[in-house]
């Protein structure tokens, strides 16, 4: 049995989708707390040319990165750069076992991703956009509206 665990300190009044915390609390999550579940990686219809969009929902694992890498490699080979949109609205979290694949993805494609739009509706996606800035793309922005992200 896998024992992925995550500890996240949230600032005063921090919110995650479906959860509300008091002044300063720690969220500890792992399979025993219900983070196991289906992952869905869906290529979005607006993907065209060097613009690639994915919707990731549920709990991300390393298989999700393995599925994205070949398409990213192909686009980088064809266009040189990629503009990536990640709709994380229904993201629950990422397994700790996927963190190595996550960091490798960022290292491999950082110079090729000129823009990365993170779409979501809460604090989690805003935090992820801030965390992505130094690791995943030359320019990363958070959007509450998917259409605005595509237009960017």
N, C-alpha and C positions, 0 to 999 in steps of 0.2 A: 504494500500500500504506500502510495506517495504521501509525503508529509510536507507539502508546500505550506508556508506560513508567511504572512505579511503583517507588518506593523506600520501604521501610518499615523503620524501626529497631525492633527488638524488644528488650524487656528481657531480663535474664538468665533463661535457661530458657524463653524465649518459645516458644509452640507454635502452630502453625496446623494445621488438620485434615490429616493425612497427612504432616506435616513436623515435624521436631524440630531445634532449633538449639542451639548451644553457648552460651557465656557472654553474648556480645553480638554479634550478627551482623546483617547487612543483607540483606534479601531484595529482589532486583531482578527484577521480572517484566515481561513484555511479550509480545506475540504470538510472538516468537521463543522464549520460554521456555514455550510451551504454554498460554497463558491464553486463546487463541481457542477458541471452542466454542459449543455450543448454549446458549441462554438459555431458560429456561422460566418464564413468569409464569403462575401458576395461582391463581385465586380459590378460597379455601377454603370448604368446605361450611358451616362455622359462621358465615359472614357473614350477618347479619340486622339489619335496621333500620340504626342508626347504627354498628354494629360491622362492620368490614370486615377480612378476613384475606387475605393473599397468601402464597404460597410462591414464593420467587425462588431459582432454582438456575442453576448455570453462571456465566457472565460477564454482568453487567448492562450494558446499553448504553442510549443515550438513547431508543430505541424503547420500552423497558420503562416509562419515565416517561410517555411519550406515551400509552401504553395505560392507565395508572392515573389520569391527570389527569381525564378526563371523568367517571369514576365518582366520584372524590372531589368534583368540583364538584357533581355531582348530589346526593350525600349531604349536603354542606354546605348546599346550597340548601334541601333538604327538612328536615334536622334541626338545622342550625346548628353542630353539632359532630360529630366522628367519633372513634371509638376504633379504632385501627389495630393489627393484629397482622401482623408480618412474620416468616415462618419462613425464616431464612437458613441453615438447617442445611447445605444443599448448595450454598451460594454459594461460588464460587471467587474472584471479585473483581469490580470495576467498572472498565470502560474509562475512561481519562482523558477521552475525548471525551464521556462521559456526566456528568462532574462539574458542568458548567453546568446541565444539566437537573435534576440531583440537588439542587443548591443552590436553584434556582428552585422546585422542588417544596416544599422546606422553607420558603422564604420565603412562598410562596403559601398554604400550609396550616398553618403553625405555630400560629396562634391558634385554628384550628378543630380541631386534633387534641388532645383533652384527655388521652388516654393512648395511648402507643405501646409495644407489647410486642415485643421482639426475641427470637426463639426461635433457639437454636442449641446446638451441643455443643462449643464450643471458644473459644479466646482471641480469634479474629477477631470473633465475634459479641459478645463482651463489650466489646471495644474499640469496635465500631460502636455499641453501646448508649450507651457513655460519650460518643462523639462526637456522637450524635444529640441528646443532652439540650438543648444551647442552640439548636439549629437547627430541630428538626422537631416538637416537641410540648411541651406544658406539663409532662408527666410521662412519662419513658421508663424502662423496666425491662428487664433481661435475664432470660430464663427458659430453663432447660435442658429443661423439660417443656412441650410445647404445651398440654396440658390446663390446667395451672396458669396459663398465659398467657390462655387463654380465660376462666377463672374470674375473673381479676383484672379 
